[in-house]
């Protein structure tokens, strides 16, 4: 039985009752890319984007802004050929003055846009996140 029986294929949601190791195992079972970023030690937008870029192996020229993040999550991956699906975990997104609620929502909006992009192409793109 799939761990995602009740989880839509293109969604951005809180990690809630899921465990990271179970999500990773499910991605492997489904043959999907598993992308994981631990952000607990980040305090600014630049640091959060750097953690994501490093963890997801973005190109060196990654611009460390939300537009560049969107490009890397869609265009670059799309141009790499057919994709089997994505399972993304953003763990411990910070709650600091330099990465406040507005910054977190903007970040999640970028991932929602990417989920919509992949949904149009019938490719699963599930994102799970947690906050500090």
N, C-alpha and C positions, 0 to 999 in steps of 0.2 A: 504494500500500500504506500502511496506517495505521501511524503511529509507535507506536500502542498495541496492536499485534497481540497482545502477550503481557501487557498491563497491564489488569487488571480495571477496569470502569467506576467502581467506588466503592472507592477505596483511598487509604491514606496511606502513602507510602513514601519512602525516601531518593532523592534526585535521581540518584545514581550516574552512569551513563553518558549521561544526557540533558543536553542543553544548553538553556539558557533560551530562546534564540531559536528553536530547533526546537520546543519546547513551545508557544511563543506562535504560531508558524506553524500548528501542528497544531490548536490551539484555534480559530484563524480558519478553517481549512479545514473544521472540524466545526461551525462556527457557535456555538461555546460562549464563555461569559465567561472571560476570562483575568485572573486576579487575582494580582498580584505584590507581595511585600513584601521589601525589603532591610533586614535587621535587624542588620547588622554593627556599627553604631555604638551600638546599644542595650546597656545593661548591667543593667537591672532589668525586672521584670515589667511595670511601668507603661510603661516606654519601649518594650518589645516590643509591647504592646497598642496603644500610640499609633501606632507605625509601621504596624501592620496596619490599624488604624482609618482612618488617613489614606490609605494606599495603596488600601484597598477602598472608600473614600468612605462610611464609616458615618455615621449621623446625629450631629449635634453632641452629643446627649444620651447617646451611648455611655458606659456606666458604667466602662469600663477595668477590667473583671474578667472572669474566665473564663465566668461565667454570661451576662453581657451579650454576650460574643463568640459563645457558642452561639446566643443569640437572634438576633443579626444574621446569622449564617450560615444560619439556618433560617427562623425565623418571618418576619422582615422580607422576605427574598427570596421566600419562598413566597407571602406576601400580595401581592407585586408582580405576580403572574400567572404564566402558564406559563413555565417556564425551559428553555432549550435545553441546559444542562449547564454545568459549571464545571471549569476547570483552574486550580489554585492552586499558586503557588510561594512558599515561605517560605525565603529564602536567607540563609545565615550567621546562624542562630539563635545567640545568645551562650552562652558557657560561663563564667559569672562567679559569684562567691559570691551575688549577688543574683538570679541567674537560673540556678540549678543544674539538675542532672539531674532532680530532682523537678518543678521548674517546667516544664522542657521536655517531660517526659512528660505532665504535666497539659495543657499547651497542645495537644500532639498528640492527646491523648484527646478534647479538645473537637472537633478536626477529624475524628477517627474517628466520633464521635457524629453530626456533621453528615453524614458520608459515609453512615452507616446511615440517617439521616433521608431523604436524597435517594434512596438505593437503594430504600426502600419506595415511593417515588413514581416509580420507574423513570427517574430523572434522573442522568446521570453526574456524579460529583463526585470528581475525582482531585486528590490533594494530593502535591506533591513538596517535600521539605525538605532543607536541608543545615545542618550545624553549623560553627561557627568552628573 
